[in-house]
Amino acid sequence: MRSAFKPIKENRHEYALFRRRALAGFLIIVVCLAALATRFHYLQVVRHDVFSARSDANRILTRPLAPARGLIYDRNGVLLAENVAAFRLEVTPEQAGKLDDLFARLGRIVPISEDDIARFNVLRKGKRSYQGVPLRLKLSEEEIARFSINRWAFPGVDVVPYLTRSYPLGAEFAHTVGYVGRIDNDDLARLDKDAYAGTTHVGKTGIERFYEERLHGEPGYEKIEVNADHRPIGEPLARVAPKPGENLHLTIDSDLQQVAEAAFGGRAGAAVAIDPRNGEILAMVGVPSYDPNLFVNGISKADYAALLETPHKPLLNRLLRGTYTPGSTMKPFVALAGLELGLRKPGDTVLSTGEFFIPGQSRAYRDDVRGGFGRVDLQQAIARSVNTYFYSLALDMGIDRFSAALGKFGFGKPTGIDLVGEGSGVLPSREWKRTRYKQPWFPGETVIAGIGQGYWVVTPLQLASALATLANRGVPTVPHLLRAVQTGIERPVELIGKAPPQASIIEKPANWEAVQQGMVGVVAAGTARGLGNDFPYVIAGKTGTAERYSRNDETWTSISASPIERHQVLFECFTPADDPRIAVVVALEAGRSGASDAAPIARKILDAWLPGDLERQASRPAVAGVAGGEP
C-alpha cells in the first residue's frame, strides 16, 4: 500500500550538488577556453611566420627574372657574341581555340614549319593554359607587318619582343666561341635550379660552355599578386633586378682569324696561332665550320641533316679533336731530345744513303731522296728533313726514353685550354700499345716514330702548344682564350692574372740554339725555302707530310680524289726566330706536301699579324738607345 506522505526535500543537499556541478562545468569551460587560447597562440604567434608564408604563397607569386647574358669580344673589342632584340609569335592556348585550325590559318600569313609546331608542343607542357607559348621565333619586319594587319583574326596570338643570342661573325668562331641552346634534361642534371630559374638557354659548346658561370649572371625576381588560378592581378609588389653576366674579352684577334680562315680556301684543316710567351691564342680556325646561330633556338631537322651529311664534317672541332699524323714536324722535338739525353752533339753526322736498316733486319726504311743526302749533321737533318738521321736517333734513344722526352712537351695529353672536349692524341709508348692492343713493342715502331709516323696522333692545338714551348726556349705555358673580364658596361676591363712562370724543360740553352738554327734553315734553304722572302723577321719552321690515306678499288676516297693529294700535310713555324712572339701551326687533311700547301697558309697568317706587331714594337720605349727595343 502506497504511503500518503511525500518525501521531505533536502534543499541543502541539492544546493551543494548544484554548486559542485556548476564548478565542474565552469572548470571544463575554463580548460576549453585555455586550450582554445593556447591553440590560437600557437597558430597566430608561434606558427605565424609559417602560415603567413603559406598565405602569401597562395596570394603572391614570386616570378624569377633571368639575367642578361654577358657579351663576348675579341682582344680589340670586336663583338663575337651579343644579345639582340627579336620578335616572336606567342600563342595563349585557352584564348586561341582549336590549335590545328589556328596553325593552318596562321600559316597563310606567317610561315609555320613542322619544327615550329613540334617545339611549341614541347614548351606548352611546362606552362599553364593562360600563359603564352612561343610558336615562331625571329620574325622579320615583313612578317610582323603582315601579321599586324590580320591581328584581329587571331585571338590569343601576339607578337612579343625578346632577347636572343646572336653571333655576328657566324662560322668563323663557331668552334671557339661555341653557341647557346635551350636547356634540356641533361643540362638540368648539372645546373643549379635556383640559379637558372627563369633562364631558358645555357652554353652548349666552346667559350659559351666553359665560362657559363661567368656569362650567366645572377637571377632576380619580382613578386606579383595572383588569384586562385594564379593569374596576375595588378602591378608587381616588389622587384629585385637580376645581375648581368660578365663580359669576356678573348685573346683572339678577329682580323687575324678571318685572314686565317680565308687562307684555307675551303680546304679541310685547322690552324692555330699562339703567343709563345704567355700562351694567348691569337687565332684558332677549323675548316669547314658552321653557323652557330642555327642552334640557338633549336636547329631544324633539315639544317641538322645537311650538316651531318656534309663530307668534311663541319661539326667536328678539328682544333680539339682532329686526329693528325704529325710527320716531320716532330723532328725538331726528337732532335732536341737527342741532344738533351747526350746521344748526339750538334756537330755529329750521320750518313744518309737513302735507306736505313735496323741491325739484323732486312727491311729498309727510306729517305725522301733516292740515294740519300750524304753526311748530314743535326741542323742539316732538320733543314732538309733527312729521315735517316732521325731513324738512327730514335733507335738509339729507345721507345722508353723517346716517350719520356717527347711527353715533356705535352704530347699524349690535353693542353688544358679553357674549352670543353679536348682530345689527348697519342704519344707512342710501350705502355700505350700494351693497353690498346695487348701487344709488345717492336724496334721498327720506334724507328718510324722518330719521323712522326706510326702510332703518332696529335691535335692542331696540341702541336701548337708544344711548338710554343719549344719557341719559348722550353718554358711551358698553358694555351688560353680568356684575356680579360668586365662586370658591366660601365666598369673597366680587368685583365686576367698571368700564371706564374715555370722552369724550362731544356737543360742546356745551346741545345735549343742548335735546333732553332736547323728550323731557320728549313725556311732559308731547306724544305720550305723562300717562305721568308720579303718578311722583316727571321722565320724558324718545319714542314710535315704524313702518308695517311684510304684506298678502295684503286680510287682515293676518304681524303682526296687525287693520289698526289692523299697526304696529311702540316707546317709549323715561329718568328722572330731569336725572340719568338708568334707560333703558327697549319694542318691540312689533303695535300701534296707541307711546303707547297700548308706553309703558304702560315705565311698569310704571319703577314696579317705583322703590321700590328710592328706597331706594338714601335710604341715601346727605347732600350740602350735603340728605338722600338724590348723593355
Secondary structure, DSSP 8 states (H G I E B T S, - for coil): ---SS-----HHHHHHHHHHHHHHHHHHHHHHHHHHHHHHHIIIIITHHHHHHHHHHHHEEEEEE------EE-TTS-EEEEEEEEEEEEE-HHHH--HHHHHHHHTTTS---HHHHHHHHHHHTTS-TTS-EEEE-S--HHHHHHHHHTGGG-TTEEEEEEEEEE-TTGGGGTTTT--EEE--HHHHHHS-TTTTTT--EEE-SHHHHHTHHHHH-B-EEEEEEE-TT--EEEEEEEEE--B---EEEES--HHHHHHHHHHHTT-SEEEEEE-TTT-BEEEEEEES---GGGGTT---HHHHHHHHHSTT-TTS-HHHH--B--GGGGHHHHHHHHHHTTS--TT--EEE-SEEE-TT---EEE-SSTT--EEE-HHHHHHHT-HHHHHHHHHHHHHHHHHHHHHTTTTTS----SSS-----B---HHHHHHHHS----HHHHHHHTTT-TT-BB-HHHHHHHHHHHHTTT-----B-EEEEESSTTS--EE---------S-S-HHHHHHHHHHHHHHHHTSTTTTTTTT-SS--EEEEEEE----EETTEE-SS-SSGGG-EEEEEEEEESTTS-SEEEEEEEEEES-IIIIIHHHHHHHHHHHHHHHHHHHHHS--BTTBTT---
